[in-house]
Amino acid sequence: MDAKRAAMVMAELEKLYPEAKPELNFRNPFETLIATILSAQCTDKRVNIVTSRLFPLYPDAFAMAKLEPEELEPMIKECGLYHNKAKNIVAASRALVEQYNGEVPQTRKELMALPGVGQKTAGVVLLAAFGGNEIPVDTHVFRVSRRIGLADGNTPEKVEAQLREILEPEIWSHGHHLIIWHGRRCCHARKPECERCPLNDGLCEKNMEEK
């Protein structure tokens, strides 16, 4: 797909989801970081339920760092992968306290040095907490971008690089949310609702191939 067609795709998604925005609940960079770690292979709705109980008890890195992973596990079990998530959240909180006086760093390199923080999580934190111009690739962005033809990379990192190349920088951040919303509301993993998709009319490469 060329840049012109990619811009048309994003314009159609903007018409469909003008209210697209983050669906995780957070109030500050620390909550953004923890919620994003918890969101791996878990719905935002479930994460929001868990963090609504967790954050009042452990509102910052100093409080979270005092926990042992085994103490955190039962509080986040609903989010899945809770052994690793608890281990990473506690370790990341301790790193924030020891290295940054409890503050979340604002560079990709520093974020990705924290336990449990990969490229996607770092991108989400930079975008949502600090207003950075990012286009993080989660499972929805990876699936939808490849399916409709915006990218064909076989890893999230490659897809992110391709999206950065084909989309204008001013659309990256909002485009990230548009693609996620489309993946959650129409372009589902198992049964995409192609019959009602506005990209069905000559913009989705998957649909064009099937025709």
PyMOL commands that set and color helices and strands:
alter all, ss='L'
color gray80, all
select helices_A, chain A and resi 3-16+29-38+44-57+61-65+69-79+82-100+108-112+119-130+139-148+156-166+169-185+194-196+198-200+205-210
alter helices_A, ss='H'
color red, helices_A
deselect
rebuild
show_as cartoon
